[in-house]
C-alpha cells in the first residue's frame, strides 16, 4: 500500500485480491486492519480454487459459451472464462473447459455481475500472447509466473519489486 501511495499520491478507493487458496482468519484480520488503517473502505477478497467440481452442459455438441456464469449461493459463483465462442460457432479448445469458482470471503458493495465482468476482462489482458481466452485473470497468471522465478532467488537477497524484471 505504501508503494501504491508513493506512486499515486493516495490510497486506492477499492482493493480486489484474488488468490487460489482460501483466506485464513488471520489473513482476513490482517488485511482488514491494514485497509482500515489507510482508509480503504471497499474491498473484495476472492478465493478461486484451481479446479471446479462442477461443470455445466448445454444442449448440443459444444461446451458452455465463454462468459457463462451461474450463482451457486450468496458468496459463490461459477464462471466459464474458456468455452464455446458464438463468433467462431465452435469451441476453440481440445478439452472440455473447467469453469472458475469465485468464492467471496469479503464483498462490500460490489455487485456479482461487476466482479464476473472484471474477472472476464482480466482473462484477456495478456499482451505477451495472442490467446483471447486465458483461463485465469492476468493478475493470478502473472503472480504465478513471477513466483516461479522468485523461488530461485537466494535467501537474503532482495528481489526487485518492478514487474518489468520478470517479463
C-alpha positions in Angstrom: 0.0 0.0 0.0 2.9 2.3 0.7 4.3 1.7 -2.7 0.9 2.5 -4.3 0.7 5.7 -2.3 4.2 6.8 -3.3 3.3 6.3 -7.0 -0.2 7.7 -7.0 -0.1 10.1 -4.0 -3.2 8.4 -2.4 -4.6 5.0 -1.5 -7.0 3.2 -3.8 -10.7 3.6 -3.2 -11.2 -0.2 -3.7 -9.0 -3.2 -3.4 -9.6 -6.6 -5.0 -7.5 -9.5 -4.0 -7.8 -12.8 -5.9 -6.0 -15.9 -4.8 -6.1 -19.6 -5.4 -6.3 -20.6 -1.7 -8.7 -19.8 1.0 -8.2 -16.7 3.0 -7.4 -17.8 6.6 -8.9 -16.0 9.5 -5.5 -14.4 10.5 -5.1 -13.2 6.9 -8.5 -11.6 6.9 -7.9 -9.9 10.2 -4.5 -8.5 9.0 -5.9 -7.4 5.6 -9.0 -5.8 7.2 -6.8 -4.0 9.8 -4.4 -2.7 7.1 -7.3 -1.4 5.0 -8.9 0.3 8.0 -5.6 1.9 8.9 -5.2 3.6 5.5 -8.9 4.3 5.0 -9.8 1.9 2.1 -13.5 1.2 2.7 -14.2 -1.1 -0.3 -12.6 -4.4 -0.7 -13.3 -7.8 -2.4 -11.4 -10.9 -1.3 -12.0 -13.6 -3.8 -10.8 -17.2 -3.4 -10.6 -19.0 -6.8 -9.7 -22.7 -6.2 -7.7 -24.4 -9.0 -10.4 -26.9 -10.0 -14.2 -26.8 -10.0 -16.0 -30.0 -9.0 -19.0 -28.6 -11.0 -19.3 -28.5 -14.8 -22.2 -27.1 -16.8 -23.5 -28.6 -20.0 -25.6 -27.1 -22.7 -27.8 -28.6 -25.4 -25.8 -29.6 -28.5 -22.2 -30.7 -29.1 -20.2 -27.8 -27.6 -19.4 -26.8 -24.0 -21.0 -23.7 -22.4 -20.3 -20.3 -24.0 -17.3 -18.3 -22.8 -18.7 -15.9 -20.2 -21.4 -18.2 -18.9 -21.9 -17.7 -15.2 -24.0 -19.3 -12.6 -24.6 -18.1 -9.0 -24.3 -21.0 -6.5 -25.1 -19.0 -3.4 -24.6 -15.5 -1.9 -20.8 -16.0 -1.8 -20.1 -18.4 -4.7 -20.4 -18.2 -8.5 -19.1 -20.3 -11.4 -17.6 -18.5 -14.5 -16.5 -20.0 -17.8 -13.5 -18.0 -18.9 -12.9 -20.5 -21.6 -15.7 -22.1 -23.7 -17.5 -22.0 -27.0 -17.5 -18.8 -28.9 -20.5 -17.7 -30.9 -18.4 -15.8 -33.4 -16.5 -18.9 -34.4 -19.6 -21.1 -34.0 -17.3 -23.6 -32.2 -15.2 -24.3 -29.2 -11.5 -23.4 -29.9 -10.1 -25.8 -27.4 -9.3 -29.5 -27.3 -10.8 -30.5 -24.0 -14.0 -29.6 -22.1 -13.1 -26.4 -20.2 -13.3 -26.1 -16.4 -15.2 -23.1 -15.0 -13.6 -20.9 -12.4 -15.2 -20.9 -9.0 -15.3 -17.5 -7.4 -15.8 -17.5 -3.6 -16.0 -14.1 -2.0 -14.8 -14.1 1.6 -15.3 -10.3 1.7 -17.5 -8.5 -0.7 -18.5 -5.0 0.2 -20.8 -3.1 -2.3 -19.5 -4.7 -5.5 -22.3 -6.5 -7.4 -21.6 -10.0 -8.6 -22.1 -9.0 -12.2 -19.3 -6.5 -11.8 -16.9 -9.0 -10.3 -17.7 -11.5 -13.0 -17.2 -8.9 -15.7 -13.9 -7.7 -14.2 -12.7 -11.3 -14.0 -13.6 -11.9 -17.6 -11.8 -8.7 -18.7 -8.7 -9.7 -16.8 -8.5 -13.0 -18.7 -8.0 -11.1 -22.0 -5.2 -8.9 -20.7 -2.1 -10.8 -21.6 -0.2 -8.7 -24.2 2.5 -11.4 -24.5 0.1 -13.8 -26.0 -2.5 -13.8 -28.8 -4.9 -16.1 -26.9 -8.1 -14.2 -26.2 -9.4 -16.5 -23.6 -7.0 -17.1 -20.8 -8.3 -19.5 -18.2 -7.1 -17.2 -15.3 -7.2 -13.5 -14.8 -3.8 -11.9 -15.7 -3.4 -10.9 -12.0 -3.3 -14.5 -11.0 -1.4 -15.8 -14.0 1.3 -13.2 -13.7 1.7 -13.8 -10.0 2.2 -17.5 -10.6 4.8 -16.8 -13.3 6.7 -14.3 -11.1 6.5 -16.8 -8.2 8.2 -19.4 -10.4 11.1 -17.0 -11.0 11.3 -15.8 -7.4 11.6 -19.3 -5.9 15.2 -19.3 -7.3 16.2 -16.0 -5.6 18.7 -16.9 -2.9 17.6 -16.3 0.7 18.6 -12.9 2.0 18.7 -11.3 -1.5 16.0 -8.7 -2.1 14.1 -9.2 -5.4 13.2 -6.1 -7.4 9.5 -5.3 -7.0 9.1 -3.9 -10.5 7.2 -6.3 -12.8 9.3 -5.5 -15.9 12.2 -7.6 -14.4 10.1 -10.7 -14.7 8.7 -10.5 -18.2 
